[in-house]
Amino acid sequence: MITRKLKDAPVMENAHNVDARNLYNEESAMVTIITLKPGQSLKRHITPVDVAFYVLSGTGIVEVGDEKKEVSADTLIESPKDIMHCWYNERGEDLRFMVIKAPRPAKKTVFVAG
């Protein structure tokens, strides 16, 4: 059995300049925990694989395609591959969510202006 603690995973260097930590990174899938501080957001981007987000704590706005919705803890959001998505934390508390990509992307993420 392999176990990992979030606090032991290093913050990854990333284009969003946010706290993002990989807990699982294999060819079959990738699991990352992202923490957005109040006022932080991700850059709008397109991922070449299906993505599922699971909100662990806090409340934020998720954008998938042309839809935006406020979501909170214990919510799962699906984002199909090749669809623009983004996250925004407009609240006064941290927003923490799990990102599950399956399979692990072989192609690079494309960033979208706007």
DACORKA-V599865 format. One record per pair of residues at least 12 apart in sequence whose C-alpha atoms are under 10 Angstrom apart, sorted by the first residue. I is the first residue (numbers start at 1). J is the second residue. D is the distance in Angstrom with one decimal. If there is no record, write none. Layout:
I;J;D  I;J;D
This chain:
3;23;9.3  4;22;10.0  4;23;6.7  4;24;8.7  5;23;7.9  6;21;7.3  6;22;8.5  6;23;7.0  6;32;9.6  6;33;7.9  7;21;9.0  8;21;9.3  8;23;9.4  9;21;5.9  9;22;6.7  9;23;6.7  9;24;10.0  9;32;10.0  9;33;9.7  10;22;7.8  10;23;9.4  11;33;9.6  11;34;9.4  12;32;9.6  15;42;8.6  15;43;7.9  15;111;9.4  16;40;9.2  16;41;7.7  16;42;5.4  16;43;6.0  16;44;9.5  17;36;9.8  17;40;9.2  17;41;9.3  17;42;8.3  17;43;9.5  18;34;7.3  18;35;6.9  18;36;6.5  18;37;8.2  18;40;7.7  18;41;8.2  18;42;7.8  19;33;8.1  19;34;5.7  19;35;5.3  19;36;6.9  19;37;8.7  19;96;9.5  20;32;6.5  20;33;5.7  20;34;4.4  20;35;6.6  20;36;8.9  20;96;9.7  20;97;9.8  20;98;9.6  20;99;9.7  21;33;5.3  21;34;6.6  21;35;8.9  21;98;9.6  22;34;8.9  22;98;9.7  22;99;9.3  23;98;9.7  24;100;9.2  24;104;9.9  25;100;10.0  25;101;9.5  25;103;9.8  25;104;7.3  26;102;9.6  26;103;8.3  26;104;6.7  27;102;8.4  27;103;6.2  27;104;5.3  27;105;8.2  27;106;8.7  28;101;8.7  28;102;6.2  28;103;4.6  28;104;5.9  28;105;9.3  29;49;9.9  29;51;9.9  29;100;7.1  29;101;5.5  29;102;4.4  29;103;4.4  29;104;4.7  29;105;8.4  30;51;9.6  30;99;7.9  30;100;5.7  30;101;5.1  30;102;6.5  30;103;7.1  30;104;5.3  30;105;8.4  31;51;9.9  31;52;9.7  31;53;9.7  31;98;6.8  31;99;5.6  31;100;4.7  31;101;6.6  31;102;8.9  31;104;8.9  32;53;9.6  32;97;8.4  32;98;5.7  32;99;5.1  32;100;6.7  32;101;8.6  33;53;9.6  33;54;9.4  33;55;9.7  33;56;9.1  33;96;7.0  33;97;5.8  33;98;4.5  33;99;6.2  33;100;8.9  34;55;9.7  34;56;9.7  34;95;8.1  34;96;5.6  34;97;5.5  34;98;6.4  34;99;7.4  35;56;9.6  35;57;9.3  35;58;9.7  35;89;9.5  35;94;6.6  35;95;5.6  35;96;4.4  35;97;6.7  35;98;9.0  36;58;9.5  36;60;9.0  36;87;8.7  36;88;7.8  36;89;6.3  36;90;9.6  36;93;8.8  36;94;5.8  36;95;5.1  36;96;6.4  36;97;8.7  37;88;9.6  37;89;6.9  37;90;9.0  37;91;8.7  37;92;8.2  37;93;6.8  37;94;4.7  37;95;6.5  37;96;8.7  38;60;9.5  38;88;8.8  38;89;5.5  38;90;6.0  38;91;5.6  38;92;5.2  38;93;5.7  38;94;5.9  38;95;7.7  39;88;7.4  39;89;5.4  39;90;5.3  39;91;7.1  39;92;7.9  39;93;9.3  39;94;9.3  40;87;8.7  40;88;6.3  40;89;5.6  40;90;7.5  40;91;9.6  40;94;9.3  40;95;9.3  41;60;9.4  41;61;9.3  41;62;9.8  41;86;7.6  41;87;5.5  41;88;4.3  41;89;6.0  41;90;8.5  42;62;9.9  42;85;9.0  42;86;5.7  42;87;5.4  42;88;6.6  42;89;9.1  43;85;8.6  43;86;6.3  43;87;7.9  43;88;9.2  43;111;6.9  43;112;7.6  43;113;8.4  43;114;8.6  44;63;8.6  44;64;9.5  44;84;6.5  44;85;5.8  44;86;4.9  44;87;8.0  44;110;8.7  44;111;5.9  44;112;5.3  44;113;7.1  44;114;7.3  45;64;9.8  45;82;9.1  45;83;8.1  45;84;5.2  45;85;5.7  45;86;6.6  45;109;6.7  45;110;5.5  45;111;4.2  45;112;5.3  45;113;8.6  46;64;9.6  46;65;9.5  46;79;9.7  46;80;9.6  46;81;7.5  46;82;5.5  46;83;5.5  46;84;4.4  46;85;6.3  46;86;8.9  46;108;9.1  46;109;5.8  46;110;5.1  46;111;6.4  46;112;7.4  47;79;9.0  47;80;8.5  47;81;5.8  47;82;5.6  47;83;7.0  47;84;7.4  47;85;8.2  47;101;8.9  47;105;7.6  47;107;8.4  47;108;7.5  47;109;5.0  47;110;6.7  47;111;8.9  48;80;8.8  48;81;5.1  48;82;5.1  48;83;8.3  48;84;10.0  48;101;9.4  48;102;9.8  48;103;9.6  48;104;9.3  48;105;6.3  48;106;8.0  48;107;6.5  48;108;7.4  48;109;6.7  48;110;8.4  49;79;9.0  49;80;7.1  49;81;4.3  49;82;6.9  49;83;9.3  49;100;9.9  49;101;6.5  49;102;6.3  49;103;6.6  49;104;7.5  49;105;6.0  49;106;8.8  49;107;8.9  49;109;9.4  50;78;7.8  50;79;6.1  50;80;4.6  50;81;4.3  50;82;7.9  50;83;8.9  50;100;8.4  50;101;6.0  50;102;6.0  50;103;7.8  50;104;9.4  50;105;9.2  51;77;8.4  51;78;6.1  51;79;5.1  51;80;6.2  51;81;6.8  51;82;9.9  51;83;9.8  51;85;9.6  51;99;6.8  51;100;5.6  51;101;4.7  51;102;6.8  51;103;9.1  51;104;9.8  52;76;6.9  52;77;5.7  52;78;4.6  52;79;6.0  52;80;8.3  52;98;8.1  52;99;5.9  52;100;5.1  52;101;6.7  52;102;8.7  53;75;8.1  53;76;5.6  53;77;5.0  53;78;6.4  53;79;7.9  53;97;6.5  53;98;5.5  53;99;4.7  53;100;6.3  53;101;8.9  54;71;9.8  54;72;9.3  54;73;7.8  54;74;6.7  54;75;5.7  54;76;4.5  54;77;6.4  54;78;8.9  54;96;8.8  54;97;5.4  54;98;5.0  54;99;6.7  54;100;8.3  55;71;7.7  55;72;6.2  55;73;4.8  55;74;5.5  55;75;5.4  55;76;6.6  55;77;8.4  55;95;7.8  55;96;6.2  55;97;4.2  55;98;6.4  55;99;9.0  56;72;8.0  56;73;5.1  56;74;6.1  56;75;8.0  56;76;9.6  56;95;7.9  56;96;5.5  56;97;5.0  56;98;6.9  57;72;6.8  57;73;4.7  57;74;7.7  57;75;9.6  57;93;9.2  57;94;7.6  57;95;5.8  57;96;5.2  57;97;6.9  57;98;9.9  58;71;8.6  58;72;5.8  58;73;5.9  58;74;9.7  58;89;8.8  58;91;8.3  58;92;9.2  58;93;6.5  58;94;5.9  58;95;4.4  58;96;6.4  58;97;8.6  59;71;5.7  59;72;4.2  59;73;6.7  59;75;10.0  59;88;9.3  59;89;7.3  59;90;8.4  59;91;7.0  59;92;9.4  59;93;8.0  59;94;8.1  59;95;5.9  59;96;8.5  59;97;9.7  60;72;6.5  60;73;9.3  60;87;7.0  60;88;5.8  60;89;4.9  60;90;6.6  60;91;7.1  60;93;9.6  60;94;9.1  60;95;6.4  60;96;9.0  60;97;9.6  61;86;8.3  61;87;5.7  61;88;5.1  61;89;6.5  61;90;7.7  61;91;9.5  61;95;9.7  62;77;8.4  62;85;7.4  62;86;5.9  62;87;4.6  62;88;6.5  62;89;9.0  63;77;9.9  63;79;9.3  63;84;7.9  63;85;5.2  63;86;5.0  63;87;6.2  63;88;8.3  64;77;9.0  64;78;8.5  64;79;6.3  64;80;8.7  64;83;6.9  64;84;5.9  64;85;4.3  64;86;6.7  64;87;9.0  65;79;8.4  65;80;9.3  65;82;9.5  65;83;5.7  65;84;5.2  65;85;6.1  65;86;9.0  66;83;9.4  66;84;8.4  66;85;8.9  67;85;9.2  68;85;9.3  68;86;9.1  68;87;9.3  69;87;9.9  70;87;9.8  70;88;9.3  70;89;9.7  70;90;10.0  72;95;8.6  72;96;9.6  72;97;9.5  73;95;8.9  73;96;8.6  73;97;8.4  74;97;9.5  75;97;9.4  76;97;9.5  76;98;9.3  76;99;10.0  77;99;9.7  78;100;9.7  79;101;9.7  81;101;9.4  81;102;9.7  82;109;9.3  82;110;9.1  84;110;8.8  84;111;8.6  84;112;7.6  85;111;9.8  85;112;9.3  86;112;9.9
